Amino acid sequence: MRSLLILSIVSLLWTTCVNARDEEQQHGKELLQSLCARCHSVGRTGASPDRHAPPFRSFSETKLYDGDFLQRLQDGYSSIHPSMPTFRFNRDDAEAVLNYMKWIQEAPKRKQSSQR
């Protein structure tokens, strides 16, 4: 009986965490769609409307996992591209955007071994 109770609690906690993560990712996606989708592809597929704007799923791990990226989203993220506006996010929104962007990343391309 005790094992069943523990299993039920663990299951409930897991479901709560998964739902919270899904809600956060959805929020991040909605923010990117409203602010960035005019130029960038913000999903797992599809081309960017502006051919010069990279799809967010192609951002390098070094950019997304850079400890400063989250802070730059909060301070005001801008680009060297003159047509890109500066965006500023509060902490929760910045985390949602960053976590969504991490979730949609393409799998790293494998290097093909050379055959002789």
Secondary structure, DSSP 4 states (H G I P E B T S, - for coil): -HHHHHHHHHHHHHHHHHHHHHHHHHHHHHHHHHHTTTTS--SSSS--SSTTSPPGGG--HHHHT-HHHHHHHHH-B--SSTTSPPB---HHHHHHHHHHHHHHPPPPPPPPPP--
